[in-house]
Amino acid sequence: MGVLDSNTAKWLPVDLGGGRTTINKTNHEIHEGNYFTVCHTKAMDTVTAHTMTITAPASAVGYIHLVVGVDLTAAGNWVFSEAPEASAGSALTIFNNKRNSTTTSGTTIKAGAVVWTSAGTAIETHYIGANNPASRLGGGTDIREEYILSPSTTYGIRVLNNAATCYSVINAHFYLA
């Protein structure tokens, strides 16, 4: 008798209809303590951009699987890029979605670049109309179409608005695998 034969309910659970119960990859990473969230908000005018840089850890830690969402209370646009020329910025708190986990991501995320000289290689550009909903990079929150970031590489998100004043928020969700 094998392990599966003697522990079927534990190793191959079924629901009330007899179907196998499973969870998707994203939920699994949350359960393992490898899923992280960072959020940054900013009051904007037409002069000031809302920026975030994400520097991926070395590959030995795992690869970042990333989805980003941007909300604006006015019309504007945002760019996701690789290797932007940006300096400074303040480090942001990265939250582990498994709130009792002490696992950290090894990732550096900053907001508010003092100098944004170049976007680097623009990968995606999004436009948000005054009455349009937020836009998302790489798919929905279940991370079906996430970006897998290159190790030890910096990526940028830069939001610009077309109104005199507005508020913006950048939400980044990622897991290491």
C-alpha positions as CSV (number, residue, x, y, z in Angstrom):
1,M,0.0,0.0,0.0
2,G,1.4,3.4,-1.0
3,V,1.3,6.8,0.7
4,L,-1.6,7.9,-1.5
5,D,-3.6,4.7,-0.8
6,S,-3.4,5.2,2.9
7,N,-3.9,9.0,3.0
8,T,-6.2,9.7,0.1
9,A,-8.2,12.3,1.9
10,K,-5.1,14.3,2.8
11,W,-3.1,13.9,-0.4
12,L,-5.9,13.8,-3.0
13,P,-8.8,15.7,-1.4
14,V,-12.2,15.9,-3.2
15,D,-15.0,18.4,-2.8
16,L,-18.7,17.4,-2.2
17,G,-19.2,16.8,-6.0
18,G,-16.2,14.4,-6.1
19,G,-13.9,16.8,-8.0
20,R,-10.2,17.2,-6.9
21,T,-9.6,20.3,-4.9
22,T,-6.6,22.4,-5.9
23,I,-5.4,26.0,-5.7
24,N,-3.8,28.0,-8.4
25,K,-0.1,29.0,-8.5
26,T,-0.7,32.5,-7.1
27,N,-2.7,31.2,-4.1
28,H,0.0,28.6,-3.5
29,E,2.7,31.3,-3.4
30,I,0.6,33.3,-0.9
31,H,0.3,30.2,1.3
32,E,4.1,29.6,1.1
33,G,4.8,33.2,2.1
34,N,6.4,34.1,-1.3
35,Y,3.8,36.7,-2.5
36,F,4.2,40.4,-1.9
37,T,2.4,43.7,-2.4
38,V,3.5,47.3,-2.4
39,C,1.3,50.3,-2.9
40,H,2.2,54.0,-3.3
41,T,-0.2,57.0,-3.6
42,K,0.6,60.5,-4.7
43,A,-1.2,63.8,-5.1
44,M,-0.2,65.1,-8.6
45,D,-0.1,68.2,-10.6
46,T,0.7,68.5,-14.3
47,V,4.4,69.0,-13.5
48,T,5.1,66.2,-11.1
49,A,5.3,62.5,-12.2
50,H,4.4,59.6,-10.0
51,T,7.3,57.1,-10.3
52,M,8.2,53.7,-8.9
53,T,11.3,51.7,-9.5
54,I,11.6,47.9,-8.9
55,T,15.0,46.3,-8.7
56,A,14.8,42.5,-9.0
57,P,17.0,40.4,-6.7
58,A,19.7,38.0,-8.1
59,S,18.2,34.8,-9.6
60,A,19.4,32.7,-6.6
61,V,16.5,34.2,-4.6
62,G,13.9,33.4,-7.4
63,Y,12.4,35.3,-10.3
64,I,9.9,38.0,-9.8
65,H,6.5,37.4,-11.4
66,L,4.9,40.9,-11.6
67,V,1.6,42.5,-12.2
68,V,1.1,46.3,-11.7
69,G,-2.1,48.3,-11.6
70,V,-2.4,52.1,-11.8
71,D,-5.4,54.3,-10.8
72,L,-5.8,58.0,-11.6
73,T,-8.6,60.3,-10.7
74,A,-8.1,62.2,-14.0
75,A,-6.9,61.5,-17.6
76,G,-3.3,60.5,-18.0
77,N,-0.8,57.9,-19.1
78,W,1.7,55.5,-17.6
79,V,4.7,53.6,-18.9
80,F,6.3,50.3,-17.7
81,S,10.0,50.2,-18.7
82,E,13.2,48.3,-18.3
83,A,16.4,49.9,-17.2
84,P,15.2,53.5,-16.7
85,E,17.7,56.2,-15.9
86,A,16.3,57.4,-12.6
87,S,18.0,58.4,-9.4
88,A,17.1,58.5,-5.7
89,G,13.6,58.0,-4.4
90,S,12.4,56.6,-1.1
91,A,12.3,53.0,-0.2
92,L,8.8,51.6,0.1
93,T,7.5,49.0,2.5
94,I,6.9,45.6,0.8
95,F,4.2,43.6,2.5
96,N,4.2,39.8,2.5
97,N,0.6,38.7,1.8
98,K,1.0,35.9,4.3
99,R,0.8,38.3,7.2
100,N,2.4,36.0,9.7
101,S,5.4,35.2,7.5
102,T,8.9,36.6,8.1
103,T,10.0,35.9,4.5
104,T,11.3,38.9,2.6
105,S,11.4,39.4,-1.2
106,G,15.0,40.6,-1.6
107,T,13.6,43.2,-3.9
108,T,14.2,47.0,-3.7
109,I,11.2,49.2,-4.6
110,K,11.4,53.0,-4.4
111,A,9.0,55.8,-5.3
112,G,9.5,59.4,-6.1
113,A,12.6,59.4,-8.3
114,V,14.3,62.8,-8.0
115,V,15.6,62.7,-11.5
116,W,14.0,60.6,-14.3
117,T,16.3,61.1,-17.3
118,S,15.0,58.3,-19.5
119,A,12.4,55.6,-19.4
120,G,15.0,53.1,-20.7
121,T,13.2,50.5,-22.9
122,A,9.5,51.2,-22.8
123,I,7.7,47.8,-22.6
124,E,4.1,49.0,-22.3
125,T,2.3,52.3,-22.4
126,H,-1.2,52.8,-21.1
127,Y,-3.6,55.7,-21.4
128,I,-6.4,56.4,-18.9
129,G,-9.3,58.7,-19.9
130,A,-10.9,61.0,-17.4
131,N,-13.8,58.6,-17.0
132,N,-12.0,55.3,-17.8
133,P,-11.2,52.7,-15.2
134,A,-7.7,51.8,-13.9
135,S,-5.4,49.9,-16.2
136,R,-3.3,46.9,-15.3
137,L,0.0,45.6,-16.6
138,G,0.3,41.9,-17.3
139,G,-3.2,40.6,-16.7
140,G,-5.6,40.4,-13.8
141,T,-4.9,40.0,-10.2
142,D,-4.6,36.2,-10.6
143,I,-1.4,36.8,-12.5
144,R,-2.1,34.8,-15.7
145,E,0.0,37.1,-17.9
146,E,2.6,38.5,-15.5
147,Y,6.0,39.7,-16.4
148,I,8.9,37.6,-15.2
149,L,11.7,40.1,-14.4
150,S,15.3,39.7,-15.2
151,P,17.6,39.2,-12.2
152,S,19.4,42.3,-10.8
153,T,17.6,44.6,-13.3
154,T,15.7,47.8,-12.5
155,Y,12.2,48.4,-13.9
156,G,10.2,51.7,-13.8
157,I,6.7,52.8,-13.7
158,R,6.1,56.5,-14.5
159,V,2.6,58.0,-14.3
160,L,1.8,61.4,-15.8
161,N,-1.6,63.2,-15.6
162,N,-3.3,65.7,-17.9
163,A,-5.2,67.6,-15.3
164,A,-4.3,70.4,-13.0
165,T,-4.5,68.1,-10.0
166,C,-5.3,64.5,-9.4
167,Y,-4.4,61.5,-7.3
168,S,-2.7,58.4,-8.5
169,V,-1.9,55.0,-7.0
170,I,0.5,52.3,-8.1
171,N,-0.2,48.8,-6.9
172,A,2.5,46.2,-7.5
173,H,1.9,42.5,-6.8
174,F,4.5,39.8,-7.2
175,Y,5.7,36.5,-6.2
176,L,9.1,34.8,-6.2
177,A,9.5,31.4,-7.9
